[in-house]
Amino acid sequence: MIKINFLAILLGGLLSAQTTFTLVKDINPGQSNSAPSNFMVFNNKMYFSATYSPTGSVTGTELWESDGTEAGTRIVADISPGLSSSSPTNLYNFGGRLYFIAALPVNGTNTSGVLMSYNNDEGLKTVSTTAKFASNFLISNNKLYFKATNSTVTPNTQRLYTLDDSLQPVIVDDNVNVMFVGNVGQQIIANGQYKTATNPTWYQLFSMNTNTLDLLKTINPSGTAYPQNFYYSPALGKSFFSANGGNGQELWMSDGTVTGTIEVKDINTATATAGSGVANFTEYNGKIYFSASDGATSGAELWVTDGTEQGTKMLKDILPGSTGSFPEKLVVFKNKLYFLLNNSGGVRQLWESDGTESGTKLLSSLPAAFGLAMYNDNLYVSARVNASDQIGVELYKVNLPDETLAINNISTSKVNVYPNPSKGAIIISNMTSGTFELLDTTGRLIKAGNFENSKVDLNSKAGNYILKVTSKDKKTHASNKVIIQ
């Protein structure tokens, strides 16, 4: 493995402790991207799609697996041989099989959206070439459900499917058009509309009763509600989603009943029908975190809700102003929330949050990053971690620091160090005495001790370092990059 150490210097006065990245494997050698995506843990391994072009030939984007080691990271199969790509997506683990959709030759024609399965015993199997583009996989009462296109009719229709006893897709209810599927516990809910409706494009909230989809609630009586982004919270016992009740796509939740399906909060009140664009739901410590924009003071930022209007608020305005930071790929790992920012001055950023504004901080700026995954008690990122290296977007293990510091949030006064660069003697403003730690850019402790009279004598060899200082009363902390000449 190649280990790349990467010091993240925060913009706007924030600094994180050293976050490093270990390359799992240069799947697509050189500067070309393998761009791993669509992660799913199955059979004690991590599966994903990645692009591979060995020695100038082209394999394309295919199914890969990894046990977190270079030797254990390999292509499962070249499903669509030659120049074509199978481009596996929507990977889902159910019943001892990995299900996904892919493109492959069918009767001599390259066909997209084919439902496939894989395991070690059976290998790759084509499940269906007619129930195409399956998505929104979920399990209810030990059965697999999903939305797919019924390609046997013209025009094609979107239906709710399940697998029968022979593991073949069957339509649950052929009378309802379905665009998205979710659940409230074992109860299936959906964005649907009766195919015989006066206006079949006005999608509302449906639920499944036995094998029938019925209207649960007309969220928008005068137009399409189009509920989407369903996310079930076990802690709150509700499904959260976005829907248009006439005021644009806003935050809704449902307990599976008519009266329990309500708008949580109209976040964007600046424009009557614009909506806040809520998305990217993830549960963390009994609350739901998501991205949304209030349409006035901020763009898409990180929000949190406890299921009440009063308890729904923006956690942090990460990128102040109307453009927004667009947090996405939210995952919970070792009791912290991690996510990527999609709009940060031409680069991507990896952030961490403990659920507080002050504890929401930058870990690393990355030239490119496309996904986060958890596997075998480790956090992984699909990224390019250094703009000057010769490696494209690949799979890395994230080596998180033991602590991170947000200077502006945890310091009670502004702390500066000077001269910087220096010959080793450094003055610390606004801090008379306390303790210090000097670390190199890999996070290795070089020196530690006490200081008095606002002066630290580092007496170290020339180089770039991180100096951490803590006041004697332990109320003020700061970290600064220092250069010793």
SULDA-V994415 format. One line per field, one symbol per residue. psi: psi as a letter, one per 20 degrees, with the letter a starting at -180 (. if undefined). Layout:
psi: ???
This chain:
psi: qppopooooqqkjqpqrpprpopgpngnqbiqphmqrlqppplkrpqrqqppnplirphaoaprqqjirghjorpgqngnqbhqqhmprlppopkjqoqrqrprpolipopqjpprrprhgibpqogpjhnqlqrlprpplkqpqrprpnjiqpqqqpqpqrpahjkqpqpgojippphqqaqncipprqorqpijqgniinpaprqpodkppqpgpnhnhjaphmqrlpopohhikqpqrqqojikroaprqqjjrghjoqpgpngnjhphjhrilprlqpppljrpqrqrpiifiqboaprqqjjqghjorpgpngnqaihqimprlpqpplkqpqrqpinlkirqqprqqjjqghjoqphqpphqpiqqqpplkqpqqorpiphirkpboapqppnqqhqqpoghhipirppqqqqoqrihpppoqkogqbqqppqriijppgqqaqqrkjppohlrrqaprpopqprhjjipqqpqpqpp.
